[in-house]
Amino acid sequence: MSGGGSARAGHEGTPERGGLRTAFGGLTTRGRSFLAAGMAAAVCSFLLGQADLLRVGLLLAALPLVCVLALHRTRYRVAGSRTLSPARVPAAAESRVRLVIENVSRLPTGVLMLQDRVPYVLGPRPRFVLDRVEAGGRREVSYRVRSDLRGRYPLGPLQLRLSDPFGMCELTRSFSTADTLTVVPRTEPLPPVRLGGGTPGYGDGRHRSPALAGEDDVIPRGYRHGDDLRRVHWRSTARYGELMVRREEQPQKARCTVLLDTRATAHQGAGPDSAFEWAVTAAASVAVHLLQRGVSVRLLTDTGASVPGPDGTGGTESADAAGLLLDTLAVLEHSEDAGLSAAYDALRGGNEGLMVAFFGDLDDEQAAVAGRIRQRCGAAVAFVLDGDSWLPGPGGIRFSAGQVPVDERVLMLRKAGWTALPVTSGTTLPALWRCAADHAGAGPDRPAQSGATAGGRA
């Protein structure tokens, strides 16, 4: 899922042509030198009275001008397409970009130079030199792109550089379309453990909800278009005077909310090795792991934004839901919110099943809000990041002014009912995941382990 994404092709069409002034602006150093030498020779011919020198000067000046006019009137009809395979890749993985150039005119082309625009984080700008392309011919070239930073990066537009045989002039013509490469967070495989014991939001819940197939219910409902006529409840039909059918049930799908703290004040540092990027990667791994187990997963941030939205859109299949969540996490940035109140307001709808939260720095007020969030879910697991351990310094420890140590944050959350674990730099998510299951199964009275032991610190 994380490395998925089907290949995409973007048809570039015919490159745009510039005006005559643009064509003269494409004179190379050689062309400008010839033009200057010709003008100097013409001036010297008048001063010295040498007619032969004038003819030489006119020849030198006319050559680059003729090349500019000929290249400007060149009507190459070239079509191009770009294919990304895959179009969605995890961070630090490569994607292959294939360019196809077709000469759709009746005349052969000269030497063509291709250049594709790519952001600097994806690598150097690719350039290719194509020899003469015959009428109706095609050429294929490819290159690879790679990024350690998640995000969406534009590829293109493709640029086509034309030059004359003498090297006097070069014109650049750009295609009009571009494609997008999505770099999603990496995901780690997690052990198949059970969190929260027999909570209804995770595992094999036995709660049932109305659907179109399953066991009978004693309460009928009104007939809907497409209902099987064999399910008509005739006694209720005669009683209510309208066609009624027997309600049917199916097992309710387990639910999980992944809460990600994106506050800029809660995370220190930046870059692919920062604490915030670890939290984004961990949230993606947990979401994909639970989706593969058939759990309905919702991503919630401290701003109150959730994916899928309140209407539940986002795909019913596990692959569709995972793709939507990963695409959202690919462009997730720090928020300017100061607290978690917006996330608590988004959870006022009732029991949220399992809650898996990734918190940064929490003060007393935000720990109290997290305690109220705990009351809105069946089981709650919190991973509290120690941002100081990710900062450079002696031993990786550098407390900020007014910051609550990670052990106190974990203790506050455990008192509120969370299964809380500290996370330091170098910890592995699979070990934390298994340790969280051990803590949840043992109950809140189990003594806490140290951060290095609980997290499997390297």
WOZIPE-V581103 format. One line per field, one symbol per residue. ss: DSSP state (H for helix, E for strand, C for the rest). phi: phi as a letter, one per 30 degrees, with the letter a starting at -180 (. if undefined). psi: psi as a letter, one per 40 degrees, with the letter a starting at -180 (. if undefined). A space follows every 10 residues. Layout:
BEGIN
ss->???
phi->???
psi->???
END
This chain:
BEGIN
ss->CCCCCCCEEE EEECCCCCCH HHHHHCECHH HHHHHHHHHH HHHHHHHHCC HHHHHHHHHH HHHHHHHHHH HHCCCCCEEE EEEEECCEEE CCCEEEEEEE EEECCCCCCC CEEEEEEECH HHCCCCEEEE CCCCCCCEEE EEEEEECCCC EEEEEEEEEE EEECCCCCEE EEEECCCEEE EEEECCCCCC CCCCCCCCCC CCCCCCCEEE EEEEEEEEEE EECCCCCCHH HECHHHHHHH CCCEEEEEEE ECCCEEEEEE CCEHHHCCCC CCCCHHHHHH HHHHHHHHHH HHCCCEEEEE ECCCCEECCC CCCCCCCHHH HHHHHHHHHH CCCCECCCCC HHHHHHCCCC CCCEEEEEEC CCCHHHHHHH HHHHCCCCEE EEEEECHHHH CCCHHHCCCC CCCCCHHHHH HHHHHCCCEE EEECCCCCHH HHHHHHHHHH HHCCCCCCCC HHHHHCCC
phi->.dcdjddbbc ddicddccdd dddddddddd dddddddddd dddddddcic dddddddddd dddddddddd ddddcdcccb bbbcbddbbd eiccbccccb cbcccccdcd dcccbcdbdd dckdddbbcc decddidbbb bbacbabdcd kcbdcjddcc ccbddcidbb ccbcdccbcb ccccddbcdc ddccciicdd cbjcdcdbbd acakddbdcd bddbdjdddd cdcddddddc ibdbbddbbb edddcbcccc dcdddcbcib jdcddddddd dddddddddd ddcicdcbcb cddjdbbddd didkjcdddd dddddddddd cdbdccdcbc ddddddcddk dcidbccbcc dbcddddddd dddedcbdbb bbccdcdddd ddldiicadd diddeddddd ddddddjdcc bdbcdjdcde dddddddddd ddjddddddd ddddcidd
psi->ddeahiiihh hdahiiiiad ddddeehidd dddddddddd dddddddefh dddddddddd dddddddddd ddehghghii ihhhhiehii ieiihhhhhh hhheieiiia hihihhhiid eeaihhiihh ahhiheiiih iiiiiihehi ahhihaihhh hiiidefdih hhhiieiiih hhhiiiiihi igihhebfie ehagieiiii aeiaiiiehi iihiheihee ehgdddddde eihiihiiii hhhiihhhhh hehdeehiii ieeidddddd dddddddddd ddeeihhhhh ieeehihiad eeiehdiddd dddddddddd ehiiieieae dddddeeeea hebihhihib hhaddddddd ddddeeidih hhhhhgddee iiiheehghi hehhiddddd dddddeeigh hihiheihdd dddddddddd deieehiiii ddddefh.
END
